[in-house]
Every structure is written in C-alpha cells, then in structure tokens.
C-alpha cells in the first residue's frame, strides 16, 4: 500500500473541466479532481457563530462498557472543535494556506477498568466542513496493560489507506486499503451539523475503529440499515449492521447545536448480546488548550471529572 503522504498531491493545477495534473510517486498523471463531484456544505450563521469562536465544546458522559462478557463502568468525553486541516499532509495546519480545509474534529475518549487493569481509548475524527465528504482522517489508540494498538485511516480519493500497529501477532504491523464509504466514527460529528440530513436506508458503513480493534473484526465496509426517528425531545439515529449482528444509536437534542445526549452499542460480547451506553453528564465551552496550569485543574469539576 502506498502511504498517504506518498499519495498526497504534490502539484495541483485545476482546469476549467475539473481535470488536474498531479505528481504522484514521481509520475505526472492527469485525472479528475475527486472534490469537484462533492456538494458544498451550507453552514448557517448560527453554526459559524457557535463553532468558529475560538473555543471547544467538551462533554462528559457516564460510560457503561461491555468487555469480556461483563459490563464495566467508566467515563467518556467528547471534545468537538473546528480547525484548519492541511489536505496534503493530512494533519492540523500550522500555517494559513488557501488549500487548507476547515474540519470539525472530534476527540472521543473512553476510560474503564477490567478487573485489576485499566483501558484507555481515544479516537480523533476529522470531518470536512467545506464539502459533503466522509471523514478525511481517523486515528485511534487503545492502551491497556497487555499492550497497545494504533490504527489510522487516511482518505485518498475513492479509498482509505489504513495503517495498523498491534501487539497481537495475528494483526502485527499491516497496511491495506478499503473503499471510501461513510464511517461510523464520523456519525457523532455529522449529527452536529443537522440530524435531518443524515443518510438513511440501506447503506455501506465502516464500523468504528474502537469496535474493530476491541472485537478484532475485519476492516471493511459492511451492509447496514440506517434510520432516523424524531422524538419529543430530540432525534434518534440508529444503524443496524446486518452481517455483524450489531446495532448502534445516537440520541441528539431537538435543536441546534444538537448535542449528543446519549449513545448505545449492542453486540455479542461473550455468550450473549450486551449493550454499551454513554449518557451525557455535563458540557462546557472553553479554550482548554490554554488551561494547562495546575490552577486550571479545578475546571475539571465543571465536567464532573
């Protein structure tokens, strides 16, 4: 597999017919700009005022996580923030460039114990805000006392370049490609734009990197059925993975900013199906990256952490 930085566009000349000249792996080729086919996102002023004001939204959740056939209690946190994304290097941009893409980034963490030893899970998902596109990048790490794993998906045209490093010999260090379809990791961020615009019906979806690593399931698109229901106090978006015997769901607020009120994940863990859940506790808006002094530790109280 060609890694994403080798596949990145080194030279781009956009012509009137949406064709581009690109230098890829030292060769100049001509092809159609894949972004030209994507529809622009229409962001409301309300959205811009909320998300582009120099702060992040941080929400804490009471976590109930299935692992090894038992339920574990823990804490989850969702951090949403907008930032510029360098589409060449596929990382947060340090410099202002016209080619940068605005993204809504979701850093999602889960912390729980399994008996004597702890689990710590974090995923970062970058959802573009300029085009109606799938996640550009997803990176996930899992740490526990047996070892740790790292998985990353980078969008490259019609595919994702996937890199996996694992302490399991059967998984080892691998690199491969999968089709570019909607990902489960991007759902929570995409719901924040407008639940009513979520895809419904029969679709293909790549399961979350958290699920793929915890259950050691093959990374690929799976057939799924997505539904959106309106309730008295919000929206319920559910996805049933028919082949996996797994159902996930997110409940959001009824009005903007459509906070994630709860989520559930039902699949067989051990001898019987079990349901993992997250329930919203508290939310704050703050530039947390500026609050790293000892005196700022009291701010965790406002999140119940």
NORBEL-V613797 format. One record per residue. N is the residue number from 1. RES is the residue in three letters. PHI is phi as a letter, one per 30 degrees, with the letter a starting at -180 (999 if undefined). Layout:
n: {N | N}
res: {RES | RES}
phi: {PHI | PHI}
This chain:
n: {1 | 2 | 3 | 4 | 5 | 6 | 7 | 8 | 9 | 10 | 11 | 12 | 13 | 14 | 15 | 16 | 17 | 18 | 19 | 20 | 21 | 22 | 23 | 24 | 25 | 26 | 27 | 28 | 29 | 30 | 31 | 32 | 33 | 34 | 35 | 36 | 37 | 38 | 39 | 40 | 41 | 42 | 43 | 44 | 45 | 46 | 47 | 48 | 49 | 50 | 51 | 52 | 53 | 54 | 55 | 56 | 57 | 58 | 59 | 60 | 61 | 62 | 63 | 64 | 65 | 66 | 67 | 68 | 69 | 70 | 71 | 72 | 73 | 74 | 75 | 76 | 77 | 78 | 79 | 80 | 81 | 82 | 83 | 84 | 85 | 86 | 87 | 88 | 89 | 90 | 91 | 92 | 93 | 94 | 95 | 96 | 97 | 98 | 99 | 100 | 101 | 102 | 103 | 104 | 105 | 106 | 107 | 108 | 109 | 110 | 111 | 112 | 113 | 114 | 115 | 116 | 117 | 118 | 119 | 120 | 121 | 122 | 123 | 124 | 125 | 126 | 127 | 128 | 129 | 130 | 131 | 132 | 133 | 134 | 135 | 136 | 137 | 138 | 139 | 140 | 141 | 142 | 143 | 144 | 145 | 146 | 147 | 148 | 149 | 150 | 151 | 152 | 153 | 154 | 155 | 156 | 157 | 158 | 159 | 160 | 161 | 162 | 163 | 164 | 165 | 166 | 167 | 168 | 169 | 170 | 171 | 172 | 173 | 174 | 175 | 176 | 177 | 178 | 179 | 180 | 181 | 182 | 183 | 184 | 185 | 186 | 187 | 188 | 189 | 190 | 191 | 192 | 193 | 194 | 195 | 196 | 197 | 198 | 199 | 200 | 201 | 202 | 203 | 204 | 205 | 206 | 207 | 208 | 209 | 210 | 211 | 212 | 213 | 214 | 215 | 216 | 217 | 218 | 219 | 220 | 221 | 222 | 223 | 224 | 225 | 226 | 227 | 228 | 229 | 230 | 231 | 232 | 233 | 234 | 235 | 236 | 237 | 238 | 239 | 240 | 241 | 242 | 243 | 244 | 245 | 246 | 247 | 248 | 249 | 250 | 251 | 252 | 253 | 254 | 255 | 256 | 257 | 258 | 259 | 260 | 261 | 262 | 263 | 264 | 265 | 266 | 267 | 268 | 269 | 270 | 271 | 272 | 273 | 274 | 275 | 276 | 277 | 278 | 279 | 280 | 281 | 282 | 283 | 284 | 285 | 286 | 287 | 288 | 289 | 290 | 291 | 292 | 293 | 294 | 295 | 296 | 297 | 298 | 299 | 300 | 301 | 302 | 303 | 304 | 305}
res: {UNK | UNK | UNK | UNK | UNK | UNK | UNK | UNK | UNK | UNK | UNK | UNK | UNK | UNK | UNK | UNK | UNK | UNK | UNK | UNK | UNK | UNK | UNK | UNK | UNK | UNK | UNK | UNK | UNK | UNK | UNK | UNK | UNK | UNK | UNK | UNK | UNK | UNK | UNK | UNK | UNK | UNK | UNK | UNK | UNK | UNK | UNK | UNK | UNK | UNK | UNK | UNK | UNK | UNK | UNK | UNK | UNK | UNK | UNK | UNK | UNK | UNK | UNK | UNK | UNK | UNK | UNK | UNK | UNK | UNK | UNK | UNK | UNK | UNK | UNK | UNK | UNK | UNK | UNK | UNK | UNK | UNK | UNK | UNK | UNK | UNK | UNK | UNK | UNK | UNK | UNK | UNK | UNK | UNK | UNK | UNK | UNK | UNK | UNK | UNK | UNK | UNK | UNK | UNK | UNK | UNK | UNK | UNK | UNK | UNK | UNK | UNK | UNK | UNK | UNK | UNK | UNK | UNK | UNK | UNK | UNK | UNK | UNK | UNK | UNK | UNK | UNK | UNK | UNK | UNK | UNK | UNK | UNK | UNK | UNK | UNK | UNK | UNK | UNK | UNK | UNK | UNK | UNK | UNK | UNK | UNK | UNK | UNK | UNK | UNK | UNK | UNK | UNK | UNK | UNK | UNK | UNK | UNK | UNK | UNK | UNK | UNK | UNK | UNK | UNK | UNK | UNK | UNK | UNK | UNK | UNK | UNK | UNK | UNK | UNK | UNK | UNK | UNK | UNK | UNK | UNK | UNK | UNK | UNK | UNK | UNK | UNK | UNK | UNK | UNK | UNK | UNK | UNK | UNK | UNK | UNK | UNK | UNK | UNK | UNK | UNK | UNK | UNK | UNK | UNK | UNK | UNK | UNK | UNK | UNK | UNK | UNK | UNK | UNK | UNK | UNK | UNK | UNK | UNK | UNK | UNK | UNK | UNK | UNK | UNK | UNK | UNK | UNK | UNK | UNK | UNK | UNK | UNK | UNK | UNK | UNK | UNK | UNK | UNK | UNK | UNK | UNK | UNK | UNK | UNK | UNK | UNK | UNK | UNK | UNK | UNK | UNK | UNK | UNK | UNK | UNK | UNK | UNK | UNK | UNK | UNK | UNK | UNK | UNK | UNK | UNK | UNK | UNK | UNK | UNK | UNK | UNK | UNK | UNK | UNK | UNK | UNK | UNK | UNK | UNK | UNK | UNK | UNK | UNK | UNK | UNK | UNK | UNK | UNK | UNK | UNK | UNK | UNK | UNK | UNK | UNK | UNK | UNK | UNK | UNK | UNK | UNK | UNK | UNK | UNK}
phi: {999 | d | d | d | d | d | d | d | d | d | b | b | b | d | c | d | c | i | d | b | c | b | c | b | h | i | c | c | b | b | a | d | d | d | d | d | d | d | d | d | d | c | c | d | d | d | d | d | d | d | c | c | c | i | b | c | c | b | b | c | b | d | c | b | c | d | a | h | i | b | c | b | c | a | b | b | b | c | c | c | a | c | a | d | b | d | d | d | d | h | a | e | d | c | b | d | b | d | d | d | c | d | b | c | c | c | c | c | b | b | b | a | c | c | i | d | c | c | c | b | b | b | b | b | b | c | c | d | c | d | b | d | b | d | e | d | a | b | b | b | b | b | c | a | d | d | l | b | b | b | b | b | c | b | d | b | i | d | b | c | d | c | b | b | b | b | d | d | d | d | c | h | c | b | b | a | b | b | d | d | b | e | c | d | e | d | d | d | d | d | d | d | d | a | e | d | c | d | d | b | j | d | b | c | b | d | d | d | d | d | d | e | d | d | c | h | c | e | d | a | d | b | d | a | b | c | b | b | b | c | c | d | b | l | b | c | c | b | b | c | d | d | d | c | i | b | b | b | a | b | c | c | d | d | b | e | c | h | e | d | d | a | b | b | b | c | a | d | b | j | d | b | d | b | b | d | b | b | b | e | c | b | b | b | c | a | d | d | d | c | c | c | d | e | d | d | d | d | d | d | d | d | c | i | c}
